Amino acid sequence: MTDAATPSGVKKTSFFKALELDTRLLGMIGAFVLICVVFNVITDGRFLTARNIFNLSIQTVSVAIMATGMVFVIVTRHIDLSVGAVLAMCSAVMGVLQVWLLPQTLGLGIGHPLVAPLTIIGGLLTGTLIGALNGWLIGYQRIPAFIVTLGGLLIWRNFGWYLSDGQTLGPLDQHFMLFGGIEGTLGTMLSWALGVVFAVAAVWAIWRARAARIQHEFPVKPIWAEVTMMGIAVAAILGLTAIYNAYEMPIGRLKRMFAERGEVMPEGFTASYGMPISVLILVIVAVSMTVLARRTRLGRYIFAAGGNPDAAELSGINTRLLTVKIFALMGFLCGLSAVVAQARLANHANDIGTLDELRVIAAAVIGGTALAGGIGTIYGAVLGAIIMQSLQSGMAMVGVDAPFQNIIVGAVLVFAVWIDIQYRKRTGEKV
């Protein structure tokens, strides 16, 4: 027991053991810090600038969103190879809606307030239906997930190609573009306000978890360990907020913004981008998926079915329907990722989401999700996506060509899985 009231005869625990931090999480954080430091040195300090961290964030979002859903898929001993193709299909639907169908067929003019919401609904509905179809084929028709989603990888991207006539679709609705990053940011004041709200929420969540453990007479950390965790959380949230607010808008962009309003920009005026809306979406998704995994019946069923499918079915869990729900959720997240990716690129291109299925699976696995099922975390998948994108962005900044980047990423994935297997063998967990 690690409690402030531990008897004097009990052996003192180490600092990290008292914090009860997952060893794999510490390893991932250490790897991320190492990547950042190495590339920052090689690029003469350009890697850790506010501008690059901002760009790195918005490039990570679409893969990270899908990685949170991939955790549930892999935890239940399935795989989804079609996520990149489903993203492309959703993007094609949204491109056709806002470029052709809504303005030309239904007469909604450029900038009409209904274009963006109707487009987003169309993309999310498309992804959800495709995911539900995958889940039905896997759960009720007993076709292996590998085969169903491998077929989807070939089918859905080409369906999207025919839907868009093989064209790049644009320009996109300006309201829709707000979800892509550079075009949609919260500004300095709202970013600080949200940063404070998130920091307070993190402190409350840590304290609430401690109170719940005490209520159920479970061992708890010492008070100093809880306060340390609160401090780390608050520093991370407010530090990232400060970095976003340190990225200032170019003078030319500010002048255009003032000119559009018929005003003249004051001498010496500056403004920062602040937190991207796409990052806010990722935060909401990650928190929601974490709550779903830990605090709901569906989450408990997912991990129970992944740990022992036969026992879960014998205990009354409808594993077939559960499979449909998981893949429908995965499809929904593909649609949401398509919104972010398309808005960031400012058009629909037929190669959007290419190889995203590999990046998403790699992010989940590097984040500690066991391919054998039953084990996985949402925060691990998000951190895995950040590590993958940091590695690729750093290599691009130092001039590494694309083929060698893929070689490195593949080697890192294999090495991460090997490390995870060795860890599970040492701790007696299921491999």
C-alpha positions as CSV (number, residue, x, y, z in Angstrom):
1,M,0.0,0.0,0.0
2,T,1.3,3.4,-1.0
3,D,-0.4,5.8,1.5
4,A,0.6,8.8,3.4
5,A,-0.3,6.9,6.6
6,T,2.0,3.9,5.8
7,P,3.5,2.4,9.0
8,S,7.1,3.2,9.7
9,G,8.0,-0.4,9.3
10,V,6.9,-0.5,5.7
11,K,9.7,-0.1,3.1
12,K,9.6,3.3,1.4
13,T,8.8,3.2,-2.3
14,S,10.6,5.0,-5.1
15,F,9.5,8.3,-6.5
16,F,8.2,6.9,-9.8
17,K,6.6,3.9,-8.1
18,A,4.8,6.2,-5.7
19,L,3.4,8.2,-8.7
20,E,2.2,4.8,-10.1
21,L,3.1,5.7,-13.7
22,D,2.9,3.0,-16.3
23,T,6.4,1.9,-17.3
24,R,5.4,1.7,-20.9
25,L,4.0,5.3,-20.7
26,L,7.3,6.5,-19.3
27,G,9.2,4.7,-22.1
28,M,7.0,6.4,-24.7
29,I,7.4,9.8,-23.2
30,G,11.2,9.2,-23.0
31,A,11.3,8.2,-26.7
32,F,9.3,11.3,-27.6
33,V,11.6,13.6,-25.7
34,L,14.6,11.9,-27.3
35,I,13.2,12.4,-30.8
36,C,12.4,16.1,-30.1
37,V,15.9,16.8,-28.6
38,V,17.8,15.0,-31.4
39,F,15.9,16.7,-34.2
40,N,16.0,20.0,-32.5
41,V,19.8,19.8,-32.4
42,I,20.1,18.6,-36.0
43,T,17.8,21.4,-37.3
44,D,19.6,24.1,-35.2
45,G,16.6,24.7,-33.0
46,R,13.9,24.8,-35.7
47,F,12.1,21.6,-34.7
48,L,10.9,22.9,-31.3
49,T,9.7,26.3,-32.5
50,A,6.1,27.4,-31.9
51,R,5.5,27.3,-35.7
52,N,6.7,23.7,-36.1
53,I,4.9,22.4,-33.0
54,F,1.7,24.1,-34.3
55,N,2.1,22.4,-37.7
56,L,3.0,19.1,-36.1
57,S,-0.2,19.2,-34.0
58,I,-2.5,19.8,-36.9
59,Q,-0.8,17.1,-39.0
60,T,-1.2,14.5,-36.2
61,V,-4.9,15.1,-35.5
62,S,-6.6,12.9,-38.2
63,V,-4.4,9.9,-37.5
64,A,-4.7,10.3,-33.8
65,I,-8.5,10.4,-34.0
66,M,-8.7,7.2,-35.9
67,A,-6.1,5.6,-33.6
68,T,-8.4,6.0,-30.6
69,G,-11.0,3.9,-32.5
70,M,-8.4,1.4,-33.6
71,V,-7.6,0.7,-29.9
72,F,-11.1,-0.8,-29.5
73,V,-10.8,-2.8,-32.8
74,I,-7.5,-4.3,-31.8
75,V,-8.5,-4.9,-28.2
76,T,-11.4,-7.1,-29.4
77,R,-8.8,-9.1,-31.5
78,H,-9.8,-7.6,-34.9
79,I,-8.0,-5.3,-37.3
80,D,-9.2,-2.6,-39.7
81,L,-7.1,-2.2,-42.9
82,S,-9.7,0.0,-44.5
83,V,-9.6,3.2,-42.4
84,G,-7.6,5.2,-45.0
85,A,-9.9,4.1,-47.8
86,V,-13.0,4.9,-45.7
87,L,-11.5,8.3,-45.0
88,A,-11.1,8.9,-48.7
89,M,-14.7,7.8,-49.4
90,C,-16.0,10.1,-46.7
91,S,-13.8,12.9,-48.1
92,A,-15.2,12.3,-51.6
93,V,-18.8,12.5,-50.4
94,M,-18.1,15.7,-48.6
95,G,-16.3,17.2,-51.6
96,V,-19.2,16.4,-53.9
97,L,-21.7,17.8,-51.4
98,Q,-20.0,21.2,-50.9
99,V,-18.6,21.7,-54.4
100,W,-21.3,20.2,-56.6
101,L,-24.5,19.0,-55.0
102,L,-25.4,21.7,-52.4
103,P,-24.4,24.8,-54.4
104,Q,-25.3,23.7,-57.9
105,T,-28.2,21.3,-57.4
106,L,-29.9,22.6,-54.3
107,G,-29.0,26.2,-54.9
108,L,-27.2,26.9,-51.6
109,G,-24.8,29.7,-52.5
110,I,-21.1,30.0,-51.6
111,G,-20.8,30.6,-47.8
112,H,-24.4,29.5,-47.0
113,P,-24.5,28.6,-43.3
114,L,-26.0,25.2,-44.1
115,V,-23.3,24.0,-46.4
116,A,-20.7,23.1,-43.7
117,P,-23.1,21.2,-41.3
118,L,-24.8,19.3,-44.1
119,T,-21.4,18.3,-45.5
120,I,-20.1,17.2,-42.2
121,I,-23.3,15.2,-41.5
122,G,-22.9,13.5,-44.9
123,G,-19.3,12.5,-44.2
124,L,-20.0,11.2,-40.7
125,L,-23.0,9.2,-41.8
126,T,-21.1,7.7,-44.7
127,G,-18.3,6.6,-42.4
128,T,-20.7,5.2,-39.8
129,L,-22.6,3.2,-42.3
130,I,-19.5,1.7,-43.9
131,G,-18.2,0.8,-40.5
132,A,-21.5,-0.8,-39.5
133,L,-21.4,-2.9,-42.7
134,N,-17.9,-4.0,-41.9
135,G,-19.0,-5.0,-38.4
136,W,-22.1,-6.9,-39.7
137,L,-19.9,-8.9,-42.1
138,I,-17.4,-9.7,-39.3
139,G,-19.8,-10.2,-36.4
140,Y,-22.8,-11.9,-38.0
141,Q,-21.4,-13.4,-41.2
142,R,-18.2,-14.6,-39.5
143,I,-15.9,-13.3,-42.2
144,P,-12.5,-12.5,-40.7
145,A,-11.9,-8.8,-40.1
146,F,-8.6,-9.0,-42.1
147,I,-10.5,-10.1,-45.2
148,V,-13.4,-7.7,-44.9
149,T,-11.3,-4.7,-44.3
150,L,-8.7,-5.7,-46.9
151,G,-11.5,-5.8,-49.4
152,G,-12.7,-2.4,-48.0
153,L,-9.2,-1.0,-48.6
154,L,-9.6,-1.8,-52.3
155,I,-13.3,-1.0,-52.6
156,W,-14.0,2.3,-50.8
157,R,-11.1,4.5,-52.2
158,N,-12.1,3.5,-55.7
159,F,-15.8,4.1,-55.0
160,G,-14.7,7.6,-54.0
161,W,-12.7,8.0,-57.2
162,Y,-15.8,7.3,-59.3
163,L,-18.0,9.5,-57.1
164,S,-15.7,12.5,-57.7
165,D,-15.0,11.5,-61.4
166,G,-11.3,11.3,-60.4
167,Q,-11.1,15.0,-59.9
168,T,-9.6,17.1,-57.2
169,L,-12.6,19.0,-55.7
170,G,-12.4,22.6,-54.4
171,P,-12.5,25.3,-53.3
172,L,-14.2,24.3,-50.0
173,D,-16.7,26.1,-47.9
174,Q,-15.0,28.7,-45.7
175,H,-16.9,27.6,-42.6
176,F,-15.9,24.0,-43.3
177,M,-12.2,25.1,-43.5
178,L,-12.3,26.2,-39.9
179,F,-11.8,22.5,-38.9
180,G,-8.5,22.1,-40.6
181,G,-6.0,23.9,-38.5
182,I,-4.4,27.1,-39.8
183,E,-7.7,28.5,-41.0
184,G,-9.5,27.7,-37.8
185,T,-7.9,28.8,-34.5
186,L,-9.2,30.1,-31.2
187,G,-7.0,33.1,-30.7
188,T,-5.0,34.1,-27.6
189,M,-7.8,34.9,-25.1
190,L,-10.0,31.9,-25.8
191,S,-7.0,29.6,-25.9
192,W,-5.9,30.7,-22.4
193,A,-9.5,30.4,-21.2
194,L,-9.8,26.8,-22.5
195,G,-6.3,26.0,-21.2
196,V,-7.3,27.1,-17.7
197,V,-10.6,25.1,-17.9
198,F,-8.7,22.0,-19.0
199,A,-6.1,22.4,-16.3
200,V,-8.8,22.7,-13.6
201,A,-10.6,19.7,-15.1
202,A,-7.4,17.6,-14.9
203,V,-6.9,18.6,-11.3
204,W,-10.5,17.8,-10.4
205,A,-10.3,14.4,-12.2
206,I,-7.1,13.4,-10.3
207,W,-8.6,14.4,-7.0
208,R,-12.0,12.8,-7.8
209,A,-10.2,9.5,-8.7
210,R,-8.4,9.6,-5.3
211,A,-11.7,10.2,-3.5
212,A,-13.3,7.3,-5.2
213,R,-10.4,5.0,-4.3
214,I,-10.7,6.0,-0.7
215,Q,-14.4,5.5,-0.7
216,H,-14.0,1.9,-1.9
217,E,-11.1,1.4,0.6
218,F,-8.5,0.9,-2.2
219,P,-4.8,1.9,-1.7
220,V,-4.0,5.5,-2.6
221,K,-0.9,7.5,-3.5
222,P,0.6,9.8,-0.9
223,I,-0.7,13.4,-1.1
224,W,2.6,14.7,-2.4
225,A,2.4,12.2,-5.3
226,E,-1.2,13.4,-6.2
227,V,0.0,17.0,-6.1
228,T,2.9,16.2,-8.3
229,M,0.7,14.6,-10.9
230,M,-1.6,17.6,-10.7
231,G,1.4,19.9,-11.3
232,I,2.6,17.9,-14.2
233,A,-0.8,17.9,-15.8
234,V,-1.3,21.7,-15.3
235,A,2.2,22.4,-16.6
236,A,1.7,20.3,-19.7
237,I,-1.7,21.9,-20.6
238,L,-0.7,25.5,-19.9
239,G,2.7,25.0,-21.5
240,L,1.2,23.7,-24.8
241,T,-1.3,26.6,-24.7
242,A,1.6,29.1,-24.3
243,I,3.3,27.5,-27.3
244,Y,0.2,27.9,-29.5
245,N,-0.2,31.5,-28.4
246,A,3.5,32.2,-29.2
247,Y,3.0,31.5,-32.9
248,E,2.2,34.9,-34.3
249,M,0.3,35.5,-37.6
250,P,2.3,36.9,-40.5
251,I,2.0,40.7,-41.0
252,G,0.7,40.1,-44.6
253,R,-2.2,37.9,-43.3
254,L,-3.1,40.5,-40.6
255,K,-3.2,43.3,-43.2
256,R,-5.5,41.2,-45.4
257,M,-7.8,40.5,-42.4
258,F,-8.1,44.3,-41.7
259,A,-8.5,45.1,-45.3
260,E,-11.4,42.6,-45.6
261,R,-13.2,44.6,-42.8
262,G,-12.4,47.9,-44.5
263,E,-9.9,48.9,-41.8
264,V,-6.3,49.8,-41.6
265,M,-4.0,47.7,-39.4
266,P,-2.5,49.8,-36.5
267,E,1.2,50.2,-36.5
268,G,3.0,47.5,-34.5
269,F,-0.2,45.3,-34.2
270,T,0.4,41.6,-33.6
271,A,-1.9,38.6,-33.1
272,S,-1.3,34.9,-32.4
273,Y,-3.1,31.9,-33.8
274,G,-3.8,30.2,-30.5
275,M,-5.1,26.6,-30.2
276,P,-6.3,25.0,-33.5
277,I,-9.9,23.9,-33.5
278,S,-8.8,20.5,-34.9
279,V,-6.6,20.0,-31.8
280,L,-9.7,20.9,-29.6
281,I,-11.6,18.2,-31.5
282,L,-8.9,15.7,-30.8
283,V,-9.0,16.5,-27.1
284,I,-12.7,16.1,-27.0
285,V,-12.5,12.7,-28.9
286,A,-9.7,11.4,-26.6
287,V,-11.5,12.4,-23.4
288,S,-14.8,10.9,-24.7
289,M,-13.2,7.7,-25.8
290,T,-11.4,7.4,-22.4
291,V,-14.7,7.8,-20.6
292,L,-16.3,5.3,-22.9
293,A,-13.5,2.8,-22.2
294,R,-13.4,3.2,-18.4
295,R,-16.8,4.4,-17.3
296,T,-19.4,2.7,-19.5
297,R,-20.9,-0.7,-19.9
298,L,-19.9,-0.7,-23.5
299,G,-16.3,-0.1,-22.6
300,R,-16.3,-2.9,-20.0
301,Y,-17.8,-5.3,-22.6
302,I,-15.1,-4.3,-25.2
303,F,-12.3,-5.2,-22.9
304,A,-14.0,-8.3,-21.5
305,A,-14.6,-9.6,-25.0
306,G,-11.0,-8.9,-26.0
307,G,-9.6,-10.6,-22.9
308,N,-11.7,-13.8,-23.3
309,P,-14.3,-13.8,-26.1
310,D,-15.7,-17.2,-25.2
311,A,-16.2,-16.3,-21.5
312,A,-17.7,-12.9,-22.5
313,E,-20.3,-14.7,-24.8
314,L,-21.1,-17.2,-22.1
315,S,-21.7,-14.4,-19.6
316,G,-24.4,-12.9,-21.8
317,I,-22.5,-10.3,-23.9
318,N,-23.8,-10.1,-27.4
319,T,-20.4,-10.2,-29.1
320,R,-21.8,-10.0,-32.6
321,L,-23.7,-6.8,-31.9
322,L,-20.7,-5.5,-30.0
323,T,-18.5,-6.0,-33.1
324,V,-21.0,-4.0,-35.2
325,K,-20.9,-1.1,-32.6
326,I,-17.1,-1.1,-32.5
327,F,-16.7,-0.9,-36.3
328,A,-19.5,1.6,-36.7
329,L,-17.7,3.8,-34.1
330,M,-14.5,3.3,-36.1
331,G,-16.3,4.4,-39.3
332,F,-17.6,7.5,-37.5
333,L,-14.1,8.4,-36.4
334,C,-12.9,7.9,-40.0
335,G,-15.6,10.4,-41.1
336,L,-14.5,12.9,-38.5
337,S,-10.8,12.5,-39.5
338,A,-11.9,13.1,-43.1
339,V,-13.4,16.4,-42.0
340,V,-10.1,17.5,-40.4
341,A,-7.8,16.1,-43.2
342,Q,-9.9,17.6,-46.0
343,A,-10.2,21.0,-44.3
344,R,-6.4,21.1,-43.6
345,L,-5.6,20.3,-47.3
346,A,-8.3,22.8,-48.5
347,N,-9.6,20.3,-51.1
348,H,-10.5,16.7,-51.8
349,A,-7.7,14.8,-53.5
350,N,-8.1,11.2,-54.5
351,D,-4.9,10.2,-52.6
352,I,-6.1,11.6,-49.3
353,G,-5.6,9.2,-46.5
354,T,-3.1,7.0,-48.5
355,L,-1.3,4.6,-46.0
356,D,-3.2,6.1,-43.1
357,E,-4.3,2.5,-42.2
358,L,-0.7,1.6,-41.5
359,R,0.0,4.8,-39.5
360,V,-3.2,4.3,-37.4
361,I,-2.4,0.7,-36.6
362,A,1.3,1.7,-35.8
363,A,0.1,4.5,-33.5
364,A,-2.2,2.1,-31.6
365,V,0.5,-0.6,-31.3
366,I,3.3,1.8,-30.4
367,G,0.9,3.2,-27.8
368,G,0.8,-0.2,-26.0
369,T,-2.3,-1.9,-27.5
370,A,-1.8,-5.6,-27.5
371,L,-2.4,-7.4,-30.8
372,A,-3.5,-10.4,-28.8
373,G,-6.4,-8.3,-27.5
374,G,-7.7,-7.2,-24.1
375,I,-5.1,-4.5,-23.5
376,G,-4.9,-0.9,-24.7
377,T,-5.3,2.8,-23.8
378,I,-6.6,5.8,-25.6
379,Y,-3.8,8.1,-24.3
380,G,-1.2,5.6,-25.5
381,A,-2.6,5.6,-29.0
382,V,-2.6,9.4,-29.2
383,L,0.9,9.5,-27.9
384,G,1.9,6.9,-30.4
385,A,0.4,9.0,-33.2
386,I,2.4,12.0,-32.0
387,I,5.6,10.0,-31.9
388,M,5.0,8.7,-35.4
389,Q,4.3,12.2,-36.8
390,S,7.3,13.7,-34.9
391,L,9.6,11.1,-36.4
392,Q,8.3,11.7,-39.9
393,S,8.3,15.5,-39.6
394,G,11.8,15.5,-38.2
395,M,13.1,13.3,-41.0
396,A,11.5,15.6,-43.6
397,M,13.0,18.7,-42.0
398,V,16.5,17.2,-42.3
399,G,16.0,16.1,-45.9
400,V,15.5,12.4,-45.6
401,D,13.7,11.1,-48.7
402,A,10.3,9.5,-48.5
403,P,11.4,5.8,-49.1
404,F,14.0,5.9,-46.3
405,Q,11.4,7.6,-44.0
406,N,9.1,4.6,-44.5
407,I,12.0,2.2,-43.8
408,I,12.7,4.0,-40.5
409,V,9.0,4.1,-39.5
410,G,8.6,0.3,-40.3
411,A,11.7,-0.5,-38.3
412,V,10.5,1.6,-35.3
413,L,7.1,-0.2,-35.4
414,V,8.7,-3.7,-35.3
415,F,11.1,-2.6,-32.6
416,A,8.2,-1.1,-30.5
417,V,6.3,-4.4,-30.8
418,W,9.4,-6.4,-29.8
419,I,9.9,-4.2,-26.7
420,D,6.3,-4.5,-25.8
421,I,6.4,-8.3,-26.0
422,Q,9.5,-8.4,-23.8
423,Y,7.8,-6.2,-21.3
424,R,4.8,-8.4,-21.1
425,K,6.9,-11.5,-20.7
426,R,8.7,-9.9,-17.8
427,T,5.5,-8.8,-16.1
428,G,3.5,-11.9,-16.8
429,E,0.9,-10.2,-19.0
430,K,-0.7,-11.8,-22.0
431,V,1.5,-11.5,-25.2
